[in-house]
Amino acid sequence: MATKVHMEALSPTMEEGRLVKWLKKEGDAVKTGDTLAEVETDKAVMELVARADGQLIKVLVPEGSTVPVGNVVAYIGAPGERIDGGSTAAPAAQKSAPVPEQRAPSAVRSAPETPDDTRVKASPLAKRMAKDAGVDLKRVQGSGPGGRVVKRDLEGAPSVAAVEVPRTAHGAPRTPFEDVPLTQIRKTIAKRLAASIGPIPHFFLTTEVDMERAAEARSALEVKVSFNDIVIKAVALALTKHRACNAWFQEDHIRYWNEVHIGMAVAVEDGLITPVIRDADRKSLVQIGAESREMAERARNRRLKPEEYTGASFSVSNLGMFDIDQFTAVINPPESGIVAIGSIVAKAVPEGDRVVVRRRMRVTMSCDHRVIDGATGAQFLKTLKQMLENPLAMLL
């Protein structure tokens, strides 16, 4: 009996998948564990593997299609074996019916003739000229006997195309809008944001950090690390001192983590994904730097595994590289907090009885008020600020 190939749940939050590419075609021999297709989930492009030996006798879902988890997308069986419904699935017998050529609709269509059209008084020549030029005769003021539209009325009259269809600088028709289907990752972002900003009672705390010493320490390191790596390390160490912020809100309890796993927001082509730096408090800056670069690259290529972007206990979002001075980030549930990192800017600040220029950075913490109270969040930010302004111990 033929084995059904189902659209599997390839990530913890996956509800449907888009079949990106079939790596096996009908008639190919397959073994258990062979990759049949690439599937775009809500977070990454994953592999759909065979769960049986045999031949791929029927493909039901074409590339580019989106189907719910659990749907049958193909069959594996013996050559010529019948599948549900009694049809033979032998590849040699499966010929796709020719698809009639579909022409793109014209930018301007002549309106179908209605009884009103027949009552427009126009000469036969005027009617033909109007049809050729795409002119609506009902919009033309006739100058002939009894208001009849004649040839001279059509000469120089604006056509429907000229009046109703805007055109680009190159003369091509310009449509008023374009509908683009949501990708799997964009659908998930929409659902996650609705599940966060609505139900979660956010409040925000902002502080400004002197990054002069952190910049000097970074320059002194022989190995290249980014400011974001330094922030991740500082956040991880601060969380070990403020366990109340390293927590998840659950339905009937709060989970306080004894481990520190930092979600690092990474912008990808069509959204955002958060690779997780696990045990970030125990890793050196060099380790964090190497891991963050490698995971960010794989995130942009949609090659992260589910366990690499789930399970964060707290998150960091950094838009400083885009010259954003300050912003607020949305909490990624079930986490109870996230810090938003702005750009490092040289500012004039008072120092004793003089004014000096120092590199400064704004940090905004988004807190889930069901877990974190105002004073709790403020104490965490105070510790984070102290670590960033005095980074020597952190760099050891």
C-alpha positions as CSV (number, residue, x, y, z in Angstrom):
1,M,0.0,0.0,0.0
2,A,1.3,3.4,-0.9
3,T,2.7,5.6,1.9
4,K,1.3,9.1,2.3
5,V,3.8,11.9,2.5
6,H,2.4,14.6,4.9
7,M,3.2,18.2,5.3
8,E,5.0,17.8,8.7
9,A,5.2,20.3,11.5
10,L,8.9,21.2,11.0
11,S,8.9,23.9,13.7
12,P,7.2,24.2,17.0
13,T,4.8,26.9,15.9
14,M,4.3,25.8,12.3
15,E,0.7,25.6,11.1
16,E,1.2,25.5,7.3
17,G,4.2,25.2,5.0
18,R,5.1,26.5,1.5
19,L,6.6,23.9,-0.7
20,V,9.6,25.7,-2.1
21,K,11.2,23.0,-4.2
22,W,10.9,19.3,-4.9
23,L,14.3,17.7,-4.8
24,K,12.8,14.4,-6.0
25,K,10.5,14.1,-8.9
26,E,7.9,11.5,-9.8
27,G,9.6,8.2,-10.7
28,D,12.7,8.7,-8.5
29,A,13.7,6.0,-6.1
30,V,13.7,7.1,-2.5
31,K,14.9,5.7,0.8
32,T,13.8,6.5,4.3
33,G,15.6,9.7,5.4
34,D,16.1,11.0,1.8
35,T,15.2,14.7,1.4
36,L,12.1,15.0,-0.8
37,A,11.6,18.7,-0.8
38,E,12.4,22.0,0.8
39,V,9.6,23.6,2.8
40,E,9.4,27.2,4.0
41,T,8.1,27.2,7.6
42,D,7.3,30.2,9.7
43,K,11.0,30.7,10.6
44,A,13.3,28.9,8.1
45,V,13.6,26.6,5.1
46,M,13.5,23.1,6.3
47,E,13.8,19.6,4.7
48,L,10.9,17.3,4.2
49,V,12.2,13.7,4.4
50,A,10.9,10.4,3.2
51,R,9.4,8.1,5.9
52,A,9.4,5.0,3.6
53,D,11.4,3.2,0.9
54,G,10.2,3.0,-2.6
55,Q,9.4,5.3,-5.5
56,L,7.9,8.8,-5.5
57,I,4.9,7.7,-7.4
58,K,2.8,10.9,-7.2
59,V,3.3,14.5,-6.3
60,L,0.1,16.3,-5.3
61,V,1.4,19.8,-4.4
62,P,3.2,21.9,-7.0
63,E,6.2,24.1,-6.0
64,G,5.1,27.4,-4.5
65,S,1.9,26.1,-3.0
66,T,1.1,26.6,0.7
67,V,-0.7,23.7,2.5
68,P,-1.7,23.1,6.2
69,V,0.3,20.8,8.4
70,G,-1.0,17.3,8.0
71,N,-2.1,17.5,4.4
72,V,-0.9,14.8,2.0
73,V,1.6,16.3,-0.5
74,A,2.8,13.1,-2.2
75,Y,2.8,9.3,-2.3
76,I,5.7,6.8,-2.0
77,G,5.1,3.2,-3.2
78,A,6.0,0.6,-5.7
79,P,6.1,1.5,-9.5
80,G,2.6,1.3,-10.9
81,E,1.0,1.0,-7.5
82,R,-2.5,2.4,-7.1
83,I,-3.2,5.2,-4.6
84,D,-6.4,6.3,-2.9
85,G,-9.2,6.4,-5.4
86,G,-7.9,3.5,-7.4
87,S,-5.9,5.6,-9.9
88,T,-2.6,4.3,-11.1
89,A,0.3,6.5,-9.9
90,A,2.9,5.2,-12.4
91,P,4.9,8.3,-13.4
92,A,5.0,7.2,-17.0
93,A,1.2,7.4,-17.1
94,Q,1.0,10.8,-15.3
95,K,1.0,13.5,-17.9
96,S,0.1,17.0,-17.0
97,A,-2.8,18.3,-19.0
98,P,-1.7,21.2,-21.2
99,V,-2.5,24.5,-19.6
100,P,-4.1,27.0,-22.0
101,E,-2.1,30.1,-22.5
102,Q,-3.5,32.9,-20.3
103,R,-3.1,36.4,-21.6
104,A,-2.5,39.2,-19.3
105,P,-5.6,41.4,-19.1
106,S,-5.4,44.6,-21.1
107,A,-4.9,47.7,-19.0
108,V,-8.0,49.2,-20.7
109,R,-11.1,47.2,-21.5
110,S,-14.0,48.4,-23.5
111,A,-17.1,48.3,-21.3
112,P,-19.6,45.7,-22.4
113,E,-22.4,47.1,-24.5
114,T,-25.5,47.9,-22.5
115,P,-28.9,49.1,-23.5
116,D,-27.7,52.6,-22.6
117,D,-25.0,52.3,-25.2
118,T,-27.5,51.7,-27.9
119,R,-29.3,55.0,-27.1
120,V,-26.1,57.1,-27.7
121,K,-26.7,58.9,-31.0
122,A,-23.6,58.6,-33.1
123,S,-22.8,58.1,-36.8
124,P,-21.4,54.7,-37.8
125,L,-18.0,56.3,-38.5
126,A,-18.0,57.9,-35.0
127,K,-18.8,54.6,-33.4
128,R,-15.9,52.9,-35.2
129,M,-13.5,55.7,-34.3
130,A,-14.7,55.6,-30.7
131,K,-14.1,51.8,-30.5
132,D,-10.6,52.0,-32.0
133,A,-9.6,54.9,-29.7
134,G,-11.2,53.4,-26.6
135,V,-13.5,56.4,-26.1
136,D,-16.7,56.2,-24.2
137,L,-19.3,57.8,-26.4
138,K,-21.5,58.7,-23.5
139,R,-18.8,61.1,-22.4
140,V,-18.6,62.9,-25.8
141,Q,-20.8,66.0,-26.5
142,G,-22.3,65.5,-29.9
143,S,-22.4,68.5,-32.3
144,G,-24.5,66.9,-35.0
145,P,-28.3,67.1,-35.5
146,G,-30.1,66.3,-32.3
147,G,-26.8,66.0,-30.4
148,R,-25.6,63.2,-32.6
149,V,-21.9,62.3,-32.2
150,V,-20.1,62.8,-35.4
151,K,-16.5,62.4,-36.7
152,R,-15.4,65.9,-35.8
153,D,-16.4,65.3,-32.1
154,L,-14.1,62.3,-31.9
155,E,-11.1,64.1,-33.3
156,G,-8.9,65.1,-30.4
157,A,-11.3,63.6,-27.8
158,P,-9.3,62.0,-24.9
159,S,-9.4,58.2,-24.8
160,V,-10.4,56.1,-21.8
161,A,-6.7,55.1,-21.5
162,A,-5.6,58.7,-21.5
163,V,-8.2,59.6,-18.9
164,E,-8.4,56.6,-16.6
165,V,-5.1,54.7,-16.7
166,P,-2.1,56.4,-15.2
167,R,1.2,55.6,-16.7
168,T,4.8,55.4,-15.5
169,A,7.6,57.6,-16.9
170,H,8.3,54.8,-19.4
171,G,4.8,54.7,-20.7
172,A,3.7,51.4,-19.1
173,P,0.3,51.2,-17.5
174,R,0.5,52.0,-13.7
175,T,-1.8,50.1,-11.4
176,P,-3.0,51.8,-8.2
177,F,-1.7,49.0,-6.0
178,E,-0.1,45.5,-5.9
179,D,-1.3,42.6,-3.7
180,V,1.6,40.4,-2.5
181,P,0.7,37.2,-0.6
182,L,2.1,36.9,3.0
183,T,5.1,34.7,3.4
184,Q,5.1,32.1,6.1
185,I,7.5,34.2,8.3
186,R,5.4,37.4,7.9
187,K,2.2,35.5,8.8
188,T,3.9,34.2,12.0
189,I,5.2,37.7,12.9
190,A,1.6,39.1,12.5
191,K,0.3,36.4,14.8
192,R,3.1,36.7,17.4
193,L,2.7,40.5,17.6
194,A,-1.0,40.2,18.0
195,A,-0.4,37.7,20.8
196,S,2.2,40.1,22.4
197,I,1.3,43.8,22.2
198,G,-2.4,43.2,22.9
199,P,-2.5,40.7,25.8
200,I,0.8,41.6,27.4
201,P,0.7,44.7,29.6
202,H,3.9,46.4,28.4
203,F,5.7,49.2,30.1
204,F,9.0,50.8,29.1
205,L,12.1,52.1,30.9
206,T,14.9,54.1,29.2
207,T,18.4,54.9,30.4
208,E,21.5,56.4,28.7
209,V,24.8,54.6,29.0
210,D,28.3,56.1,28.7
211,M,30.0,53.7,26.2
212,E,33.4,55.4,26.2
213,R,35.2,52.7,28.2
214,A,33.4,49.9,26.3
215,A,34.6,51.4,23.1
216,E,38.2,51.6,24.4
217,A,38.1,48.0,25.6
218,R,36.7,46.9,22.3
219,S,39.5,48.6,20.4
220,A,42.1,47.0,22.7
221,L,40.9,43.5,22.0
222,E,43.0,41.5,19.5
223,V,39.9,39.6,18.3
224,K,37.1,41.5,16.6
225,V,33.9,41.8,18.6
226,S,30.9,44.1,18.0
227,F,29.2,46.4,20.4
228,N,26.2,44.1,20.1
229,D,28.4,41.2,21.4
230,I,29.3,43.4,24.4
231,V,25.7,44.2,25.0
232,I,24.6,40.5,24.9
233,K,27.4,39.6,27.4
234,A,26.4,42.5,29.7
235,V,22.7,41.6,29.5
236,A,23.4,38.0,30.3
237,L,25.5,38.8,33.3
238,A,23.0,41.4,34.6
239,L,20.3,38.7,34.4
240,T,22.2,36.4,36.7
241,K,21.9,39.2,39.3
242,H,18.2,39.9,38.6
243,R,16.5,36.5,38.3
244,A,13.1,38.2,38.3
245,C,13.7,39.5,34.8
246,N,15.0,36.2,33.5
247,A,11.6,34.7,33.5
248,W,8.6,33.4,31.4
249,F,5.0,34.1,32.1
250,Q,3.0,30.9,31.9
251,E,-0.8,30.4,32.2
252,D,-0.8,29.6,35.9
253,H,2.8,30.2,37.0
254,I,6.0,32.1,36.4
255,R,9.0,30.2,35.3
256,Y,12.3,31.7,36.6
257,W,15.3,30.5,34.6
258,N,18.5,29.4,36.3
259,E,20.1,29.5,32.8
260,V,20.5,32.5,30.6
261,H,19.7,32.2,26.9
262,I,19.7,35.4,25.0
263,G,17.6,35.8,21.8
264,M,19.4,38.0,19.3
265,A,17.0,39.8,16.9
266,V,18.2,39.5,13.3
267,A,16.5,41.2,10.3
268,V,16.0,38.8,7.4
269,E,14.6,39.4,4.0
270,D,11.0,39.3,4.9
271,G,10.9,39.8,8.7
272,L,12.7,39.1,11.9
273,I,14.1,36.0,13.6
274,T,15.8,35.6,17.0
275,P,18.7,33.1,17.1
276,V,19.5,32.1,20.6
277,I,22.9,32.4,22.3
278,R,22.6,29.7,24.9
279,D,24.3,30.1,28.3
280,A,25.5,33.5,27.2
281,D,26.6,34.4,30.8
282,R,29.1,31.5,30.7
283,K,30.6,32.3,27.3
284,S,33.5,34.7,26.6
285,L,33.0,37.7,24.3
286,V,35.0,36.0,21.7
287,Q,32.7,32.9,21.8
288,I,29.6,35.2,21.7
289,G,31.0,37.1,18.8
290,A,31.8,34.0,16.7
291,E,28.5,32.4,17.5
292,S,26.4,35.5,16.8
293,R,28.0,36.1,13.4
294,E,27.6,32.5,12.3
295,M,24.0,32.2,13.5
296,A,23.0,35.6,12.0
297,E,24.4,34.4,8.6
298,R,22.4,31.2,8.7
299,A,19.3,33.1,9.9
300,R,19.5,35.3,6.8
301,N,19.8,32.2,4.6
302,R,16.8,30.6,6.4
303,R,18.9,27.7,7.6
304,L,18.4,27.7,11.3
305,K,17.1,24.7,13.1
306,P,14.1,25.1,15.4
307,E,16.1,24.5,18.5
308,E,18.4,27.4,17.4
309,Y,15.7,30.0,17.5
310,T,13.5,28.9,20.3
311,G,13.9,28.8,24.1
312,A,15.3,32.3,24.8
313,S,14.8,33.5,28.3
314,F,15.4,37.2,27.4
315,S,16.0,39.1,24.1
316,V,18.1,41.9,22.7
317,S,17.1,44.0,19.7
318,N,19.7,46.4,18.2
319,L,18.9,49.1,15.6
320,G,21.9,51.2,16.4
321,M,23.6,50.3,13.1
322,F,20.6,51.9,11.3
323,D,21.2,55.3,13.1
324,I,18.2,54.8,15.3
325,D,18.7,56.8,18.6
326,Q,16.0,55.1,20.6
327,F,13.0,52.8,20.1
328,T,10.8,50.3,22.0
329,A,10.8,46.6,21.2
330,V,7.8,44.2,21.4
331,I,8.2,41.4,23.9
332,N,8.6,37.9,22.5
333,P,6.2,35.7,24.6
334,P,6.6,33.8,26.8
335,E,9.7,36.0,27.7
336,S,9.0,38.8,30.1
337,G,11.5,41.4,28.8
338,I,13.6,42.7,25.9
339,V,16.1,45.5,25.6
340,A,16.2,47.8,22.6
341,I,19.6,49.2,21.8
342,G,20.0,52.5,20.0
343,S,23.0,54.0,18.2
344,I,26.2,55.2,19.9
345,V,26.4,58.9,19.5
346,A,29.0,61.5,20.5
347,K,27.4,63.9,22.9
348,A,28.5,66.9,25.0
349,V,28.0,66.0,28.6
350,P,29.0,67.8,31.9
351,E,32.0,66.4,33.8
352,G,32.6,68.4,36.9
353,D,33.0,72.1,36.0
354,R,33.6,71.4,32.3
355,V,31.8,69.9,29.3
356,V,33.4,66.9,27.5
357,V,32.3,64.8,24.5
358,R,31.5,61.2,25.3
359,R,30.0,58.3,23.3
360,R,26.6,57.6,24.7
361,M,23.9,54.9,24.0
362,R,20.3,54.7,24.9
363,V,18.8,51.5,26.1
364,T,15.1,50.9,26.5
365,M,13.7,47.9,28.3
366,S,10.2,46.6,27.5
367,C,8.7,44.8,30.5
368,D,5.8,42.4,31.0
369,H,4.1,44.0,34.0
370,R,2.6,40.6,35.0
371,V,6.2,39.5,35.8
372,I,8.4,42.6,36.2
373,D,7.5,45.6,38.4
374,G,8.8,49.0,37.7
375,A,11.4,49.0,40.4
376,T,12.6,45.5,39.4
377,G,13.1,46.6,35.8
378,A,14.9,49.8,37.0
379,Q,17.3,47.8,39.2
380,F,18.1,45.5,36.3
381,L,18.8,48.5,34.0
382,K,21.0,50.1,36.7
383,T,23.1,46.9,36.8
384,L,23.3,46.7,33.0
385,K,24.4,50.3,32.8
386,Q,27.2,49.7,35.4
387,M,28.5,46.7,33.5
388,L,28.6,48.6,30.2
389,E,30.2,51.7,31.8
390,N,32.8,49.6,33.6
391,P,33.5,46.6,31.3
392,L,36.8,45.4,32.6
393,A,35.4,42.6,34.8
394,M,33.0,41.6,32.0
395,L,35.8,41.2,29.5
396,L,37.9,38.9,31.6
